[in-house]
Amino acid sequence: MEEVRGANTWTEELASLVEDTGIHYAGEPEISARPRKSVRDEPELEKENLKDQVTAFLKSWGEMLLELGKGCKDILRQTVVTEDSFVVQKLGGPVAKVSGRLRFLNDFLPEDRDPIHAWPVVFFVFILALCGILSFNTNQDNSVPPVKKVCIHPPSASRILLPDGRHLAYHELGVQAGRARYSLIAPHSFLSSRLAGIPGVRTSLLEDFGVRLVTFDLPGFGESDPHPSRNLNSSALDMLHLANAVGVSDKFWVVGYSSGSMHAWAALRYIPDRVAGAAMFAPMINPYEPSMTKEEMRRTWEEWLPRRRFMYFLARRFPKLLSFSYRRSFLSGKHGRIDKWMSLSLKKKDEVLIEDPIFEEYWHRDVEESIRQGNTKPFIEEAVLQVSNWGFRLADLQVRKECQRRGFLPWLRAMYSQEECELAGFLDPIHIWQGMDDQVVPPSITDYISRVLPAAVVHKLPYEGHFSYFFFCDDCHLQIFSTLFGSPQGPLEQKTEMVETPSEGDNGKGIQCYQFIQ
């Protein structure tokens, strides 16, 4: 009986198979042995939020773009990239030539990477990085203090008329022409003007040594007219005409600083008979000079910032692209730091100097005069001259004997006589001052110059940079003049002569007038 009582009824068996609906008939026992589940007891489904919806949409959108790209790729392969297509026939040859020249870049890829797939990825990442850098610089503009705007001053230069019809602007310091014991002519460097000369040199020091310093604007700079096709030979001739026009009758010294030294080198090469000597300060040469050794080349280029190397590359290969960089820097109408505009790496002494208000005032005024004409062409010309073939080598300035031995008889005559031989090269002194902490014109360049011009006197300056020795240093200027000219002797004395000349109203009555000639 207990087993029968313990057995489930048919209603209980049915309830175990079907969920209880909660409806009970009269006289039916309530089923309580088995717990019933209700709809309320089931967990509610989680609702999808906006973030998940956006994520799913972007994933779907990306998958569609990927499929679209694959489809476009297949279409291009089947229509455009076929051998008989118009595009391949016209561009296949030039593209193959360019890819052949750039094939050496594949050596920089890992061996397991296909260049066809790798280089588009590299290019895409490069574009993204460039956009990020530009965006970062734009965001940082708000934290930079306002910069000073460029001012263009009224014309103030003296000018001479050259034989080709151009005007050349110049500036004079020191003693007058008739009393000058030594005359110096100084071509300026890149992004400079006639106002530079020897920055900060005192007039009293020039008078003590009897020095007359003449500076001038290169063609297209400052107030000088541009030259239609200038080169280093024309620069030397401009200096010659300037010397004759301002009354320098004797030989003159040339002063070359940084990139302006290439014009000084040209004077030594093309007008050596008019040059008494050269004073070079951190002299620059062609950075692609083929006669430099690999070690000299490596020591030179490793000192420069990547952007400076890139600017040299553009000047050599794509000079027209320099205009974009110049318009964004010194031709933007706003002043900036010299190390930023010129892509310079400076050490401690130079850093301290360019922070000085005196230097800043000089730099701003010199730049304003340099860019007066607002044209990029003279600056591009100057940059191209720096990296091009100068038309001569520095080794040509080395003193040597040259003998005329053309033919058998001149050769036989030269065997018994020295009349046919003469000295060639630059015979007068060359002094070079080089800062050992200079990273603009590294000491390795001076080492090269010393190797090809062993007669040049090199003054190595420990702990000095590119600017610190030449700019606003009274003791340095005194040492320079003492090295070049010895003890100060002052200007020459003007000679006054009395010459008897007949007067217009003399009429033979013996009245004499005296004309004073200085």
Secondary structure, DSSP 4 states (H G I P E B T S, - for coil): -HHHHHSPPHHHHHHHHS---S---TTPPP--SS----GGGSPPPPPP-HHHHHHHHHHHHHHHHHHHHHHHHHHHHHHTSSTTSHHHHHHHHHHHHHHHHTGGGGGGS-TTS-HHHHHHHHHHHHHHHHHHHHHHHHHHGGGSPPPPBP-PPPP--EEEE-TTS-EEEEEEEES-GGG-SEEEEEE--TT--TTTSSTT--HHHHHHHTEEEEEEPPTTSTTSPP-TT--HHHHHHHHHHHHHHTT--S-EEEEEEGGGHHHHHHHHHH-GGGEEEEEEES----TT-TTS-HHHHHHHHTTS-HHHHHHHHHHHH-GGGHHHHHHHTTTSSB---HHHHTT----HHHHHHHTSHHHHHHHHHHHHHHTTT--SHHHHHHHHHHHS--SS-GGGGS-EEEE---SHHHHHHHHH-STTEEEES--S-EEEEEETT-SSS-HHHHHHHHHH-TTSEEEEETT--SSTTTSS-HHHHHHHHHHHH-S---PPPPP-EEEEEE-TT-TTS--EEEEEE-
